[in-house]
């Protein structure tokens, strides 16, 4: 079974033939309807079968074009070149005769088209210059493989057009959102930005060497011993306090309020403290390296001498702050030791005053020695008295003692006893009562013991204070400058090429992020 191929419709209308062709088509359609209503039309072959037979004849493209033109000349409404051949043959006209070719060359006037009939007199004219217009001539019939290749080629061309269009849109977006902002930034850095001169300096905070046997001496002199102080100094130099000191001493804000500085880096005449501090943080760069314990500082200014002056001022502020921190630490450590020493010294002074007062109360400087002397005398008298008593007993043991010797010894004993009584009475007076020498001696001994104890406490407090002073001196921090600021001969900022490349990468990253986000959102919405 033969399948009817798809026939591509073409526009057969030409200039000057619009109305005549339309009338001819209407006449042809009416004749076809009359023919289909007649009984004879039932026995006629179907148009699809006739078209298949005409296609199998192998007509050339030139013959098909001639048939189409002849069908238009006779007012036949043909849907294709093969249909034009069919309608002409059905009407009894052979489209490939010589006379028909001559009919194609005849051209009728527009006013005579309505009256003229297909079999009127042929008017032959010579070839004339014809303006070529848009032509939709039928091409040769394509096979399925050729048609598939043709459609694939059309699809590829459409894909290429879409790719070119999308590529152009991509370049336009890149130019608008990446290249143009990068160009503006580069123009600012190369043409507008005021050159800034930077001065570099390095300094570190060191600690005094400690005792060789102490544990703290193992870390003294290293970056770990002063890390906290270095971080404190770094925070101080980055604070508003340092900015205010620099503005007071060197006029930081006035330097950046000059008219010849570009608008981005220039401070306004009525700039606030926050604006000045933002500019200060951009112009002062401070970094602390914990591996070697060195603080590196970079100060930028419109003038080389100004940047060097700013660096020197900031280093002096840092040195004062380090000295203040060391003084506070040393004062905190020495305060308690000094208070203990002063208290011990005051207690010793009071104990010594009490001893002196006790010594002055009894009108005797040393009552203990007085009592000791009395006891010694009493002991001697007692011994002497015993000797005399023994001598008297020896004299009385005689049968006829010598009265003179007995009386003399008795008198000596009496005198010794009397002296001994007096000494005992004196001794009793010295040891009895509230103001006795014995009580006074005891009080003096207690005062002397208290004085000895206060002396020991004072000595201990003095040793502790000396040890604390030594420890405080060991923990003293001091700032040492390793690299002094030197005026720069060439501007360090702006870094034109690096900043431009950085701006390009920044804008490209922002554009890429926004594009990816928009693509994901569009895909989520479309799904």
C-alpha positions as CSV (number, residue, x, y, z in Angstrom):
1,X,0.0,0.0,0.0
2,X,1.4,3.4,-1.0
3,X,1.5,6.0,1.7
4,X,0.6,9.5,0.7
5,X,3.7,11.7,1.4
6,X,3.4,15.0,3.2
7,X,3.3,17.7,0.7
8,X,4.7,21.1,1.7
9,X,2.4,24.0,0.8
10,X,3.8,26.9,-1.0
11,X,2.5,30.4,-1.7
12,X,1.9,30.6,-5.4
13,X,0.8,34.2,-5.4
14,X,2.9,36.6,-7.3
15,X,2.8,40.4,-7.8
16,X,0.1,41.5,-10.2
17,X,-1.7,38.1,-10.0
18,X,-3.4,38.3,-6.6
19,X,-7.0,39.0,-7.7
20,X,-6.9,37.0,-10.9
21,X,-5.6,34.0,-9.1
22,X,-8.1,34.2,-6.4
23,X,-11.0,34.4,-9.0
24,X,-9.5,31.5,-10.8
25,X,-9.3,29.5,-7.7
26,X,-12.9,30.2,-6.8
27,X,-14.0,29.1,-10.3
28,X,-11.9,26.0,-10.1
29,X,-13.2,25.1,-6.6
30,X,-16.8,25.5,-7.9
31,X,-16.1,23.3,-10.9
32,X,-14.6,20.6,-8.7
33,X,-17.6,20.7,-6.5
34,X,-19.9,20.3,-9.5
35,X,-17.8,17.5,-10.8
36,X,-17.8,15.7,-7.5
37,X,-21.7,16.0,-7.3
38,X,-22.1,14.5,-10.8
39,X,-22.6,10.7,-11.2
40,X,-19.7,10.5,-13.5
41,X,-17.3,11.6,-10.8
42,X,-17.8,8.4,-8.9
43,X,-16.1,6.3,-11.5
44,X,-13.1,8.8,-11.8
45,X,-9.8,7.8,-10.1
46,X,-9.0,9.4,-6.8
47,X,-6.6,12.4,-6.7
48,X,-4.2,10.6,-4.3
49,X,-3.8,7.7,-6.8
50,X,-3.2,10.0,-9.7
51,X,-0.6,12.0,-7.7
52,X,1.3,8.7,-7.0
53,X,1.3,7.8,-10.7
54,X,2.5,11.3,-11.6
55,X,5.3,11.1,-9.1
56,X,6.4,7.8,-10.5
57,X,6.8,9.4,-14.0
58,X,10.1,11.0,-12.8
59,X,9.3,14.5,-13.8
60,X,12.1,17.0,-13.4
61,X,12.0,20.2,-11.4
62,X,11.8,22.3,-14.5
63,X,8.8,20.4,-15.8
64,X,7.1,20.8,-12.4
65,X,7.7,24.5,-12.4
66,X,6.3,24.8,-15.9
67,X,3.2,22.9,-14.8
68,X,2.7,25.1,-11.8
69,X,2.9,28.3,-13.9
70,X,0.6,26.9,-16.5
71,X,-1.9,26.0,-13.8
72,X,-1.8,29.5,-12.5
73,X,-2.3,30.8,-16.0
74,X,-5.5,28.7,-16.4
75,X,-6.8,29.6,-13.0
76,X,-6.4,26.2,-11.4
77,X,-6.0,26.0,-7.6
78,X,-3.2,23.5,-7.3
79,X,-1.9,22.5,-3.9
80,X,1.4,21.2,-5.3
81,X,3.4,20.9,-8.5
82,X,2.1,17.3,-9.0
83,X,-1.5,18.5,-8.3
84,X,-1.0,21.2,-11.0
85,X,0.0,18.5,-13.5
86,X,-3.1,16.4,-12.5
87,X,-5.5,19.3,-12.8
88,X,-4.0,20.4,-16.2
89,X,-4.4,16.8,-17.6
90,X,-7.9,16.6,-16.2
91,X,-8.7,19.8,-18.0
92,X,-7.3,18.4,-21.2
93,X,-4.1,20.5,-21.3
94,X,-0.8,18.9,-21.8
95,X,1.6,21.0,-19.7
96,X,4.7,19.9,-21.6
97,X,3.7,20.8,-25.2
98,X,5.6,23.5,-27.1
99,X,2.6,25.8,-27.5
100,X,2.1,25.7,-23.8
101,X,5.6,26.9,-23.3
102,X,4.8,29.8,-25.5
103,X,1.7,30.5,-23.4
104,X,3.9,30.9,-20.4
105,X,5.8,33.7,-22.1
106,X,2.6,35.7,-22.8
107,X,1.8,38.5,-20.3
108,X,-1.6,40.0,-20.2
109,X,-2.4,43.5,-19.0
110,X,-4.0,43.8,-15.5
111,X,-7.2,45.4,-17.0
112,X,-7.7,42.5,-19.5
113,X,-7.2,39.8,-16.9
114,X,-10.9,39.8,-15.9
115,X,-12.0,39.5,-19.6
116,X,-9.3,37.2,-20.8
117,X,-9.8,33.5,-21.1
118,X,-7.2,30.7,-21.0
119,X,-7.6,30.2,-24.8
120,X,-7.2,33.9,-25.9
121,X,-4.7,35.1,-28.3
122,X,-1.2,34.6,-27.1
123,X,1.0,37.7,-26.9
124,X,4.7,37.0,-27.1
125,X,7.0,39.5,-25.6
126,X,10.8,39.7,-25.5
127,X,12.6,39.1,-22.2
128,X,12.7,42.0,-19.9
129,X,14.5,42.9,-16.8
130,X,12.6,41.3,-13.9
131,X,13.1,42.4,-10.3
132,X,13.7,39.3,-8.3
133,X,11.5,39.0,-5.2
134,X,11.2,36.4,-2.5
135,X,10.6,33.1,-4.2
136,X,9.2,30.0,-2.6
137,X,9.9,27.5,-5.3
138,X,9.4,23.9,-4.5
139,X,12.5,21.8,-4.2
140,X,12.9,18.2,-5.1
141,X,11.1,15.6,-3.1
142,X,13.3,14.4,-0.3
143,X,13.7,10.8,0.9
144,X,13.1,10.0,4.6
145,X,16.8,9.8,5.4
146,X,17.5,13.1,3.6
147,X,14.5,14.7,5.4
148,X,15.8,13.5,8.7
149,X,19.2,14.8,8.0
150,X,17.7,18.1,6.9
151,X,15.6,18.4,10.1
152,X,18.7,17.5,12.2
153,X,20.6,20.2,10.5
154,X,17.8,22.7,11.1
155,X,17.8,21.7,14.8
156,X,21.6,22.1,15.0
157,X,21.4,25.5,13.4
158,X,18.7,26.5,15.9
159,X,20.8,25.2,18.8
160,X,23.8,27.2,17.4
161,X,21.6,30.3,17.2
162,X,20.5,29.9,20.7
163,X,24.0,29.3,21.9
164,X,25.2,32.5,20.1
165,X,22.3,34.4,21.7
166,X,23.0,33.0,25.2
167,X,26.7,33.7,24.7
168,X,26.0,37.2,23.7
169,X,23.7,37.7,26.7
170,X,26.4,36.2,29.0
171,X,29.0,38.6,27.6
172,X,26.6,41.5,28.1
173,X,26.0,40.5,31.7
174,X,29.7,40.0,32.4
175,X,30.5,43.4,30.8
176,X,27.8,45.1,32.9
177,X,28.4,43.4,36.3
178,X,32.1,42.4,36.2
179,X,34.1,44.2,33.5
180,X,32.6,47.7,33.9
181,X,32.9,47.8,37.7
182,X,36.4,46.5,37.5
183,X,37.3,49.2,35.0
184,X,35.8,51.8,37.3
185,X,37.9,50.5,40.2
186,X,41.0,50.3,38.1
187,X,40.5,53.9,36.9
188,X,40.2,55.0,40.5
189,X,43.4,53.2,41.6
190,X,45.4,54.4,38.6
191,X,44.1,57.9,38.1
192,X,42.2,59.2,41.2
193,X,43.7,57.5,44.3
194,X,46.1,59.6,46.3
195,X,49.5,57.8,46.8
196,X,50.2,56.9,50.4
197,X,53.7,56.4,51.9
198,X,54.1,53.6,54.5
199,X,56.7,53.3,57.1
200,X,57.4,49.9,58.7
201,X,58.7,49.2,62.2
202,X,59.1,46.2,64.5
203,X,59.4,46.1,68.2
204,X,59.1,43.4,70.9
205,X,58.4,43.3,74.6
206,X,61.1,41.5,76.7
207,X,61.3,40.4,80.3
208,X,64.2,40.7,82.7
209,X,66.2,37.5,83.3
210,X,65.1,35.5,86.3
211,X,67.1,33.4,88.7
212,X,68.8,30.3,87.2
213,X,67.2,27.9,89.6
214,X,63.6,29.3,89.5
215,X,60.9,27.8,87.4
216,X,60.0,31.2,86.0
217,X,63.5,31.6,84.8
218,X,62.9,28.8,82.3
219,X,60.4,30.9,80.4
220,X,61.9,34.3,80.9
221,X,63.2,36.0,77.8
222,X,60.9,33.9,75.5
223,X,57.8,35.0,73.6
224,X,55.6,33.0,75.9
225,X,56.5,35.1,78.9
226,X,55.4,38.3,77.3
227,X,52.6,37.1,75.0
228,X,49.8,38.7,77.1
229,X,51.6,42.0,77.3
230,X,52.3,42.0,73.6
231,X,48.6,41.4,72.9
232,X,47.6,44.2,75.3
233,X,50.0,46.6,73.6
234,X,48.6,45.6,70.2
235,X,45.0,46.2,71.4
236,X,46.1,49.6,72.8
237,X,47.7,50.8,69.5
238,X,44.5,49.8,67.6
239,X,42.2,51.5,70.1
240,X,40.6,55.0,70.0
241,X,42.7,56.0,72.9
242,X,45.9,55.8,70.8
243,X,44.1,57.6,67.9
244,X,43.1,60.4,70.2
245,X,46.7,60.7,71.6
246,X,48.1,60.7,68.0
247,X,45.5,63.4,67.0
248,X,46.4,65.5,70.0
249,X,50.2,65.3,69.5
250,X,50.6,65.0,65.7
251,X,47.2,66.2,64.3
252,X,46.2,62.9,62.7
253,X,42.7,64.1,61.5
254,X,44.1,67.4,60.2
255,X,46.5,65.6,57.9
256,X,43.7,63.7,56.2
257,X,41.4,66.7,55.9
258,X,43.6,68.4,53.2
259,X,41.9,69.2,49.9
260,X,44.3,67.4,47.6
261,X,43.5,64.0,49.0
262,X,41.0,62.0,47.0
263,X,37.4,61.9,48.3
264,X,37.5,58.3,49.4
265,X,40.5,58.7,51.7
266,X,39.8,62.3,52.7
267,X,38.1,63.2,56.0
268,X,35.3,65.7,55.9
269,X,35.7,69.0,57.6
270,X,33.0,68.1,60.1
271,X,34.1,64.4,60.4
272,X,33.1,62.6,63.6
273,X,35.2,60.6,65.9
274,X,33.9,57.4,64.4
275,X,34.9,58.5,60.9
276,X,38.4,59.4,62.0
277,X,38.7,56.0,63.8
278,X,37.6,54.1,60.7
279,X,40.3,55.9,58.7
280,X,42.8,55.3,61.5
281,X,42.1,51.5,61.3
282,X,42.7,51.6,57.6
283,X,46.0,53.5,57.8
284,X,47.5,51.7,60.8
285,X,48.2,48.0,60.4
286,X,49.5,46.1,63.4
287,X,50.3,42.4,63.6
288,X,51.6,40.2,66.4
289,X,53.6,37.1,65.5
290,X,53.4,34.6,68.4
291,X,56.2,32.4,67.0
292,X,58.9,35.0,67.6
293,X,57.0,37.5,69.8
294,X,57.6,40.5,67.5
295,X,55.0,43.2,66.9
296,X,55.1,44.6,63.3
297,X,53.5,48.0,62.6
298,X,52.9,49.7,59.3
299,X,51.7,53.4,59.2
300,X,50.5,55.0,56.0
301,X,50.2,58.7,55.4
302,X,50.1,61.1,52.4
303,X,53.6,62.2,53.2
304,X,56.7,60.1,54.0
305,X,57.8,62.3,56.9
306,X,54.3,62.3,58.4
307,X,54.1,58.5,58.3
308,X,57.5,58.3,60.1
309,X,56.4,60.8,62.7
310,X,53.2,58.8,63.3
311,X,55.2,55.6,63.7
312,X,57.6,57.2,66.3
313,X,54.7,58.6,68.2
314,X,52.9,55.3,68.4
315,X,56.1,53.5,69.5
316,X,56.5,56.0,72.3
317,X,52.9,55.5,73.4
318,X,53.5,51.7,73.4
319,X,56.6,52.1,75.5
320,X,54.8,54.2,78.0
321,X,52.0,51.7,78.2
322,X,54.5,48.9,78.8
323,X,56.1,50.8,81.6
324,X,52.7,51.5,83.1
325,X,51.8,47.9,83.0
326,X,55.1,46.8,84.5
327,X,54.8,49.5,87.2
328,X,51.4,48.3,88.2
329,X,52.5,44.7,88.4
330,X,55.5,45.6,90.4
331,X,53.4,47.8,92.7
332,X,50.8,45.1,93.3
333,X,53.5,42.6,94.2
334,X,55.4,45.0,96.5
335,X,52.4,46.4,98.3
336,X,51.8,43.4,100.6
337,X,55.5,42.9,101.3
338,X,56.0,46.5,102.1
339,X,52.9,46.5,104.4
340,X,54.2,43.5,106.3
341,X,57.6,45.0,106.7
342,X,56.2,48.3,108.0
343,X,53.9,46.5,110.4
344,X,56.9,44.4,111.8
345,X,59.0,47.6,112.1
346,X,56.2,49.3,114.0
347,X,55.8,46.4,116.4
348,X,59.5,46.3,117.1
349,X,59.5,50.0,117.8
350,X,56.6,49.6,120.3
351,X,58.3,46.6,122.0
352,X,61.5,48.6,122.4
353,X,59.6,51.6,123.8
354,X,57.8,49.3,126.4
355,X,61.2,47.9,127.5
356,X,62.6,51.4,128.0
357,X,59.6,52.5,130.0
358,X,59.9,49.4,132.3
359,X,63.5,50.1,132.8
360,X,62.8,53.7,133.8
361,X,60.0,52.9,136.2
362,X,62.1,51.3,139.0
363,X,65.0,53.8,138.9
364,X,67.2,50.8,138.2
365,X,68.4,50.2,134.8
366,X,68.9,46.5,135.5
367,X,66.8,45.1,138.4
368,X,67.8,41.6,137.6
369,X,71.4,42.4,138.2
370,X,70.5,44.1,141.5
371,X,68.5,41.1,142.7
372,X,71.4,38.8,141.6
373,X,73.8,41.0,143.6
374,X,71.6,40.8,146.7
375,X,71.3,37.1,146.4
376,X,75.1,36.8,146.0
377,X,75.7,38.9,149.1
378,X,73.1,36.9,151.1
379,X,74.7,33.7,150.0
380,X,78.1,34.9,151.1
381,X,76.8,36.1,154.5
382,X,75.0,32.8,155.0
383,X,78.2,30.9,154.3
384,X,80.2,33.3,156.6
385,X,77.5,32.9,159.3
386,X,77.7,29.1,159.1
387,X,81.5,29.3,159.5
388,X,81.2,31.5,162.6
389,X,78.6,29.3,164.1
390,X,80.8,26.3,163.5
391,X,83.7,28.2,165.1
392,X,81.6,29.1,168.1
393,X,80.5,25.5,168.5
394,X,84.1,24.4,168.4
395,X,85.0,27.0,171.1
396,X,82.1,25.9,173.3
397,X,83.1,22.3,173.0
398,X,86.3,23.0,175.2
399,X,86.0,22.4,178.9
400,X,87.3,25.8,179.6
401,X,86.5,27.9,176.5
402,X,88.2,31.2,176.1
403,X,85.6,33.7,176.9
404,X,87.1,36.5,174.8
405,X,87.1,34.3,171.7
406,X,83.6,33.1,172.4
407,X,82.3,36.6,172.9
408,X,84.1,37.8,169.7
409,X,82.7,34.9,167.7
410,X,79.2,35.5,169.2
411,X,79.4,39.2,168.3
412,X,80.4,38.3,164.7
413,X,77.5,36.0,164.5
414,X,75.1,38.6,165.8
415,X,76.4,41.2,163.3
416,X,76.2,38.7,160.4
417,X,72.6,37.8,161.3
418,X,71.7,41.4,161.5
419,X,73.2,42.2,158.1
420,X,71.6,39.0,156.7
421,X,68.2,40.2,158.1
422,X,68.7,43.5,156.4
423,X,69.6,41.9,153.1
424,X,66.7,39.6,153.4
425,X,64.4,42.5,154.1
426,X,65.8,44.4,151.2
427,X,65.4,41.3,149.1
428,X,61.9,40.9,150.4
429,X,61.1,44.5,149.4
430,X,62.6,43.9,145.9
431,X,60.5,40.8,145.3
432,X,57.2,41.8,146.9
433,X,54.6,44.3,145.8
434,X,53.5,45.6,142.4
435,X,56.6,47.7,141.9
436,X,59.0,45.1,143.3
437,X,62.3,44.5,141.5
438,X,61.2,40.9,140.9
439,X,58.0,41.8,139.2
440,X,59.8,44.5,137.3
441,X,62.5,42.1,136.3
442,X,59.9,39.6,135.0
443,X,58.2,42.4,133.0
444,X,61.5,43.5,131.6
445,X,62.3,39.9,130.7
446,X,59.0,39.6,128.9
447,X,59.6,42.9,127.1
448,X,63.0,41.7,126.1
449,X,61.6,38.5,124.7
450,X,58.9,40.4,122.9
451,X,61.6,42.7,121.4
452,X,63.6,39.7,120.3
453,X,60.5,38.2,118.6
454,X,59.8,41.5,116.9
455,X,63.3,41.6,115.7
456,X,62.9,38.2,114.2
457,X,59.6,39.2,112.6
458,X,61.2,42.4,111.2
459,X,64.1,40.4,109.8
460,X,61.7,38.0,108.2
461,X,59.6,40.8,106.7
462,X,62.8,42.5,105.4
463,X,63.9,39.2,103.7
464,X,60.5,38.7,102.2
465,X,60.4,42.3,100.9
466,X,63.8,41.9,99.3
467,X,62.7,38.6,97.7
468,X,59.5,40.2,96.5
469,X,61.5,43.2,95.1
470,X,63.8,40.7,93.3
471,X,60.8,38.9,91.9
472,X,59.2,42.1,90.8
473,X,62.3,43.3,89.2
474,X,62.6,40.0,87.3
475,X,59.0,40.4,86.0
476,X,59.7,43.9,84.7
477,X,58.8,44.3,81.0
478,X,60.5,46.7,78.7
479,X,60.0,47.6,75.0
480,X,62.9,47.2,72.6
481,X,62.7,48.5,69.0
482,X,64.2,46.1,66.4
483,X,63.4,48.1,63.3
484,X,63.1,51.8,63.4
485,X,60.7,53.6,61.0
486,X,62.4,55.1,58.0
487,X,60.8,57.6,55.5
488,X,59.9,55.9,52.2
489,X,60.9,57.4,48.9
490,X,58.2,55.7,46.8
491,X,54.5,55.4,47.6
492,X,53.4,52.0,48.9
493,X,49.7,52.5,48.3
494,X,47.5,52.0,46.3
495,X,48.7,48.7,44.9
496,X,47.1,49.3,41.5
497,X,47.5,46.0,39.8
498,X,46.8,43.9,42.8
499,X,43.8,45.9,43.9
500,X,42.4,45.8,40.3
501,X,42.8,42.0,40.1
502,X,41.3,41.6,43.5
503,X,38.3,43.7,42.5
504,X,37.8,41.6,39.4
505,X,37.9,38.4,41.4
506,X,35.5,39.9,43.9
507,X,33.0,41.0,41.3
508,X,33.3,37.8,39.4
509,X,32.7,35.8,42.6
510,X,29.6,37.9,43.5
511,X,28.2,37.5,39.9
512,X,28.9,33.7,40.0
513,X,27.2,33.3,43.3
514,X,24.1,35.3,42.3
515,X,23.9,33.4,38.9
516,X,24.1,30.0,40.7
517,X,21.5,31.1,43.2
518,X,19.2,32.4,40.5
519,X,19.6,29.2,38.4
520,X,18.8,27.0,41.4
521,X,15.8,29.1,42.3
522,X,14.6,29.1,38.7
523,X,15.0,25.3,38.5
524,X,13.1,24.8,41.8
525,X,10.3,27.1,40.6
526,X,10.0,25.5,37.2
527,X,10.0,22.0,38.7
